[in-house]
Amino acid sequence: MCCAENAKYGAYTPVMHPVQATHALNKIPVLVGIAVVLVIAVLAMPVKQRCGAPGYSCATAWDARGYVHYYYEVEPLGVYLSEIIAGSNIRLYYTSGEELVNVG
């Protein structure tokens, strides 16, 4: 009876859906996209850099109240790393200002 039913309805053949085979391939662009967004986010993190660039000197003399004034820039981490490599100031920053340090 078993063999007669198989002949009547056909033998069972497993069906593999194309979605199952490409499921892993669909994750790759998503993971690459997330990695790119994370790298951009890290390179855009703000870093406070005194004197505008690494290695620069910009301190003023003491003022009447005993403070030394320093120029600073808050710039993206990517710009800071580029300044280290280039050895010069890149004028791209979020904000800048003057920092007062009490020396006396």
Wavefront OBJ file of the C-alpha trace (Angstrom):
o trace
v 0.000 0.000 0.000
v 2.804 2.337 0.813
v 4.449 1.973 -2.558
v 1.134 2.354 -4.369
v 0.452 5.636 -2.549
v 3.904 6.962 -3.453
v 3.342 6.093 -7.083
v -0.069 7.750 -6.995
v 1.053 11.002 -5.343
v 4.692 11.022 -6.412
v 7.763 10.584 -4.246
v 8.493 13.171 -1.563
v 11.175 15.630 -2.524
v 12.183 18.329 -0.062
v 11.725 21.862 -1.338
v 14.347 24.459 -0.460
v 13.083 28.007 -0.594
v 15.427 30.638 -2.086
v 14.798 32.856 0.948
v 16.627 30.411 3.168
v 19.690 30.378 0.945
v 19.952 34.165 0.611
v 19.127 35.015 4.214
v 22.803 35.094 5.192
v 23.644 37.255 2.162
v 21.043 39.825 3.211
v 22.818 40.335 6.555
v 26.140 41.350 5.000
v 25.034 44.784 3.675
v 23.301 45.516 6.960
v 26.428 44.653 8.967
v 28.626 46.703 6.633
v 26.206 49.619 6.944
v 26.254 49.428 10.738
v 30.068 49.265 10.734
v 30.293 52.338 8.479
v 27.887 54.291 10.700
v 29.899 53.340 13.807
v 33.194 54.423 12.216
v 31.675 57.761 11.179
v 30.230 58.232 14.671
v 33.613 57.570 16.299
v 35.424 59.927 13.914
v 32.813 62.624 14.622
v 33.219 62.441 18.425
v 34.192 65.838 19.840
v 37.703 66.280 21.240
v 38.866 69.422 23.052
v 42.217 70.451 21.611
v 44.192 73.205 23.304
v 45.881 75.674 20.907
v 44.019 74.302 17.895
v 46.397 71.467 17.004
v 48.692 68.992 18.774
v 52.083 70.457 19.641
v 51.105 74.113 19.193
v 51.866 76.720 21.854
v 49.387 79.504 22.500
v 49.553 80.470 26.190
v 49.425 84.140 27.067
v 51.283 85.806 29.901
v 49.596 85.970 33.291
v 46.815 88.481 33.484
v 46.125 90.746 36.490
v 44.085 88.026 38.233
v 46.745 85.297 37.857
v 45.197 83.445 34.918
v 46.872 82.156 31.778
v 44.646 82.183 28.682
v 44.663 79.295 26.183
v 42.846 79.131 22.850
v 41.009 75.836 22.306
v 38.945 74.127 19.621
v 36.396 71.353 20.057
v 36.867 69.350 16.875
v 35.966 65.908 15.527
v 38.290 63.044 16.416
v 38.945 62.452 12.712
v 40.222 66.028 12.311
v 42.397 65.653 15.425
v 43.967 62.456 14.049
v 44.500 64.157 10.679
v 46.244 67.060 12.442
v 48.602 64.637 14.161
v 49.453 62.990 10.840
v 49.751 66.258 8.877
v 51.472 68.191 11.663
v 49.398 71.307 11.031
v 46.143 72.859 12.130
v 43.031 72.029 10.121
v 40.431 74.763 10.592
v 37.420 72.476 10.933
v 35.885 72.501 14.410
v 32.556 72.438 16.227
v 33.317 75.382 18.489
v 36.271 77.346 19.826
v 36.976 79.582 22.755
v 39.382 80.664 25.425
v 40.224 78.626 28.497
v 41.408 80.293 31.697
v 43.853 78.397 33.889
v 44.635 79.722 37.365
v 48.397 79.528 37.809
v 48.853 81.739 40.847
l 1 2 3 4 5 6 7 8 9 10 11 12 13 14 15 16 17 18 19 20 21 22 23 24 25 26 27 28 29 30 31 32 33 34 35 36 37 38 39 40 41 42 43 44 45 46 47 48 49 50 51 52 53 54 55 56 57 58 59 60 61 62 63 64 65 66 67 68 69 70 71 72 73 74 75 76 77 78 79 80 81 82 83 84 85 86 87 88 89 90 91 92 93 94 95 96 97 98 99 100 101 102 103 104
